[in-house]
Amino acid sequence: MTKIKIGIIGSGGMARHHLSRFTAMETAEVVAIASRNEETGNQLAAEYKAIFVSDWHSFVEREDIDGVVICTHNDSHGEIILAALQADKHVFVEYPLASDIGEGEAALKLAEARGRVLRVSHPEVVSNTHKALKQKIGELGDLLLTSFVRLTPGRGARPEILFNLPVSGTPAHFFIYHIYPIVDFFGGAASVKKSAVYEGLRENGQYDRFVNTLTVEFKRGGIGQWTWAGGIAINAAEEHERYVLTEGTISDAGGEWHCTTPAGVTPLIIPDSPQPTLQELWLSEIRDTADQPPNLEDAKVALEAIRISLASE
């Protein structure tokens, strides 16, 4: 079987994660790594016996690469995706899809026109929990309200990147992985209302503490609410999520999902069925394009998710 040749853009933690996955697969070969950080890029390329390229623009044009994996800062995703698709490369990109709606829309159109796979790293497509939630939601009628709250102490890792509006976007945008699954359940938003407070906000867009809230009306009905607060005085991170539907409510409790109906409270049963990794899924999707157009439904959900997150600006 001919190996799919992969190029990775980025040399940070996520690039290393993907390298370890792809190099363990017999169907893939990582041939090159691009990074603006020449020190870490060269080190990573030497470690994995790959070619190092400092300029991603020429990198995506390489004829020895079939697919590009994008592990860069949020603000560069859209530009690199478009260049890679223009060069007829399949794309795997870390979420979010883009930090500009126009770039996200153009990426979907270009992937469809070129017949190339566009896979965003949202893991719900290979998650047994997400699939069980989606099935149960379908059994409980129409959405009334979905609510999500996350509270985090301190600044966590790499605050110069995360707590940085120009690079990572608003908290709602860098927490896009809290929005995507709900959009997959309930569809896109008809309207979005936002509110945000940034303490210690500096001219360069970095800040020390934040509160960011979103309230949406879904096109299919129902209301969605998200609240994020970071850098606050709390001992440990807290996260709460609920789906209130006409026939019941699904809520998490200490990491376990429960369903409440007039008949009582029952735990959500999560099947333990084997699932591919996202990397395996992407490779199989690339091979399938030899016989059929790529399935871009998950990328369309990713686009609807950033329509919500970018409305928080």
C-alpha positions in Angstrom: 0.0 0.0 0.0 1.3 3.4 -1.0 2.0 5.6 2.0 0.3 9.0 2.3 3.0 11.6 2.6 2.4 14.2 5.3 3.9 17.6 6.1 3.4 19.2 9.5 3.4 23.0 10.0 4.3 23.9 13.6 6.9 22.7 16.1 5.0 22.9 19.4 3.2 20.4 21.6 0.4 19.6 19.1 2.9 19.1 16.3 4.8 16.6 18.4 1.5 14.9 19.3 0.6 14.4 15.7 4.1 13.3 14.8 3.9 10.6 17.3 0.6 9.4 16.0 1.4 9.5 12.3 4.9 8.0 12.6 3.3 5.0 14.3 1.1 4.3 11.3 2.2 2.0 8.4 -0.1 4.0 6.0 1.6 7.4 6.6 5.0 9.0 6.2 5.9 12.4 7.6 8.3 13.8 5.1 8.7 17.4 6.2 8.1 19.9 9.0 7.8 23.7 8.7 8.1 26.1 11.5 8.9 29.8 12.0 10.9 28.7 15.0 13.9 27.3 13.3 15.5 26.0 16.5 12.5 23.8 17.6 11.6 23.0 14.0 15.1 21.7 13.2 15.1 19.7 16.4 11.8 18.1 15.7 12.7 17.4 12.0 16.0 15.8 13.1 14.2 13.7 15.7 11.8 12.3 13.2 14.2 12.2 10.2 12.1 14.7 8.3 13.1 17.6 6.1 12.9 21.1 7.8 11.5 24.1 5.9 11.4 27.5 7.5 8.8 29.0 5.1 5.3 27.4 5.1 4.3 29.2 1.8 6.8 27.1 -0.2 6.2 24.1 2.1 2.5 23.7 1.0 3.7 23.7 -2.7 6.0 20.7 -2.3 5.1 17.9 -4.6 6.3 15.2 -2.1 3.4 16.1 0.3 -0.2 14.8 0.0 -1.6 16.3 3.1 -0.8 19.1 5.4 -1.3 19.2 9.2 -1.6 22.7 10.6 -0.5 23.2 14.3 0.0 26.9 14.4 -1.5 29.8 16.3 -5.2 30.4 15.8 -4.8 33.6 13.8 -2.9 31.8 11.0 -5.2 28.8 10.4 -7.4 30.2 7.7 -4.6 31.6 5.6 -2.6 28.4 5.6 -5.7 26.2 4.9 -6.5 28.2 1.8 -2.9 28.1 0.5 -2.7 24.3 1.1 -6.0 23.7 -0.6 -5.0 25.9 -3.5 -2.0 23.6 -3.8 -4.3 20.6 -3.9 -3.3 19.3 -0.5 -5.6 17.5 1.9 -5.8 19.4 5.2 -5.9 18.5 8.9 -6.1 21.6 11.1 -6.2 22.2 14.8 -9.3 23.9 15.9 -10.6 26.6 15.4 -11.1 26.3 11.6 -10.3 29.9 11.1 -10.3 33.3 12.9 -12.1 35.0 10.0 -15.6 34.0 8.7 -14.6 34.8 5.1 -11.6 32.5 5.3 -13.7 29.7 6.8 -16.3 30.0 4.1 -13.7 30.1 1.4 -12.0 27.0 2.8 -15.2 24.9 2.7 -15.9 26.0 -0.9 -12.3 25.4 -2.0 -12.2 21.9 -0.4 -15.4 21.0 -2.2 -14.2 22.4 -5.5 -10.8 20.7 -5.3 -12.1 17.4 -3.9 -9.8 17.6 -0.9 -10.4 16.5 2.7 -10.7 19.3 5.2 -10.6 17.8 8.7 -10.7 20.0 11.8 -9.4 18.4 15.0 -12.7 18.4 16.9 -12.8 14.9 18.3 -16.6 14.4 18.6 -16.7 12.4 15.3 -14.7 9.6 17.1 -16.3 10.0 20.6 -18.6 7.4 22.0 -19.8 9.9 24.6 -20.8 12.4 22.0 -22.6 9.8 19.9 -24.5 8.6 23.0 -25.5 12.2 23.9 -26.6 12.9 20.4 -28.8 9.8 20.3 -30.3 10.6 23.7 -31.0 14.2 22.7 -32.9 12.9 19.7 -35.2 10.9 22.0 -36.1 13.8 24.3 -37.9 16.2 22.0 -37.1 19.8 21.2 -34.4 22.0 22.7 -35.5 24.6 25.3 -32.1 25.5 26.7 -28.5 24.4 26.7 -26.1 25.9 29.3 -22.4 25.7 29.7 -20.2 27.2 32.5 -16.4 26.9 32.9 -14.5 28.5 35.7 -10.7 28.3 35.8 -8.2 29.5 38.4 -4.9 31.2 37.5 -3.6 31.7 34.0 -2.6 28.1 33.2 0.0 27.2 30.6 1.3 29.6 27.9 -0.8 32.7 29.0 1.1 34.9 26.5 -0.7 32.9 23.8 -4.1 32.1 25.3 -4.7 35.4 27.1 -4.0 37.2 23.9 -6.8 38.7 21.7 -4.8 39.2 18.5 -3.3 35.7 18.5 -6.0 33.4 20.0 -9.1 35.6 19.7 -11.7 35.9 22.5 -12.0 33.2 25.1 -15.1 32.0 23.3 -12.9 31.5 20.2 -10.1 29.6 21.9 -12.7 27.6 23.8 -14.3 26.7 20.5 -14.3 23.1 21.6 -17.1 23.9 24.0 -19.2 25.4 21.2 -18.7 22.8 18.5 -20.4 19.8 20.1 -23.5 21.9 20.9 -23.7 23.1 17.3 -23.4 19.5 16.2 -26.4 18.7 18.4 -28.6 21.7 17.7 -27.4 23.4 14.5 -26.3 27.0 13.8 -27.4 30.2 15.5 -30.0 32.7 14.2 -28.6 35.4 16.6 -25.8 35.9 19.0 -25.5 38.2 22.0 -22.1 38.7 23.7 -20.6 40.2 26.8 -17.0 40.3 27.9 -14.8 41.8 30.6 -11.0 41.8 30.5 -8.9 42.8 33.5 -5.4 44.0 32.9 -6.0 44.5 29.2 -2.9 45.9 27.5 -2.2 47.6 24.2 -0.8 44.4 22.7 -4.1 42.6 23.4 -2.8 40.5 26.3 -4.8 40.4 29.6 -4.8 38.8 33.1 -8.4 37.8 33.8 -11.6 37.5 31.9 -15.3 36.8 31.8 -16.9 36.0 28.5 -20.6 35.1 27.9 -22.6 34.2 24.8 -26.3 33.7 24.4 -27.7 32.4 21.1 -31.0 31.6 19.6 -30.7 28.5 17.4 -32.2 28.4 14.0 -34.1 25.2 14.9 -35.3 26.7 18.1 -34.1 26.9 21.7 -31.5 29.0 23.5 -27.9 28.3 24.1 -25.8 30.0 26.8 -22.0 29.8 27.5 -20.0 31.4 30.3 -16.3 31.3 30.7 -14.3 32.9 33.5 -10.5 32.6 33.8 -7.8 33.7 36.1 -10.3 33.9 39.0 -10.1 33.1 42.7 -11.3 29.5 42.7 -9.4 26.4 44.0 -9.9 24.2 41.0 -11.5 24.3 37.6 -15.2 23.7 37.4 -17.3 22.8 34.5 -21.1 22.4 34.3 -23.3 21.5 31.2 -27.0 20.9 30.7 -29.3 20.2 27.9 -32.9 21.0 28.7 -35.4 19.5 26.2 -39.2 19.2 26.2 -39.1 15.6 27.4 -36.2 15.6 29.7 -32.9 17.1 30.9 -29.4 15.8 30.3 -26.7 17.0 32.7 -23.2 16.2 33.7 -22.3 15.5 37.3 -18.7 15.1 38.2 -17.9 14.0 34.7 -20.8 11.6 34.5 -23.9 12.2 32.4 -27.4 11.7 33.7 -30.8 12.0 32.1 -33.8 13.2 34.1 -37.4 12.5 32.9 -40.7 12.3 34.6 -39.9 8.6 35.2 -36.8 9.4 37.2 -33.0 9.9 36.9 -30.9 7.4 34.9 -27.2 7.4 34.0 -26.3 7.8 30.3 -24.9 4.6 29.0 -21.8 5.1 27.0 -20.9 2.2 24.8 -17.3 1.0 24.7 -17.0 0.5 21.0 -13.7 0.9 19.3 -13.1 4.2 17.4 -10.4 5.3 15.1 -8.1 8.2 16.0 -8.7 11.4 14.2 -5.4 10.8 12.4 -6.6 7.4 11.2 -9.9 8.9 10.2 -8.2 11.6 8.1 -6.0 9.1 6.3 -8.9 6.9 5.5 -10.9 9.9 4.2 -7.9 10.8 1.9 -7.9 7.3 0.5 -11.6 7.4 -0.1 -11.3 10.4 -2.3 -10.1 8.1 -5.0 -13.7 6.8 -5.4 -15.9 9.6 -4.0 -16.0 13.3 -3.0 -14.9 14.0 0.6 -17.5 14.3 3.3 -17.3 17.9 4.6 -20.2 17.7 7.1 -17.9 18.0 10.1 -16.1 20.9 8.6 -19.5 22.6 8.0 -20.2 22.2 11.7 -16.8 23.7 12.5 -17.8 26.7 10.3 -21.1 27.2 12.1 -19.2 27.0 15.4 -16.8 29.8 14.5 -19.8 31.9 13.3 -20.8 31.9 17.0 -17.3 32.2 18.6 -16.3 35.1 16.3 -19.5 37.0 17.1 -18.0 37.4 20.6 -15.4 39.9 19.3 
